[in-house]
């Protein structure tokens, strides 16, 4: 079982610098807890950090922290 997988709970105003630090090696995967139906902050710098991590091969899984409903990702 891979040990370098973490849980990243997004919240309004989360700094891109915090996300960048979290996504650095040796991290190999992240379960990202987003809001409601899977949406999260849309700041360009934060999205760029997620995109760069995915391009490096980091596995990113999106889930909601809501008790009911589904997650949709575009």
Beta strands, then each sheet from edge to edge (+ up, - down):
strand 1: 5-9
strand 2: 29-34
strand 3: 59-64
sheet 1: 1+ 2+ 3+
end
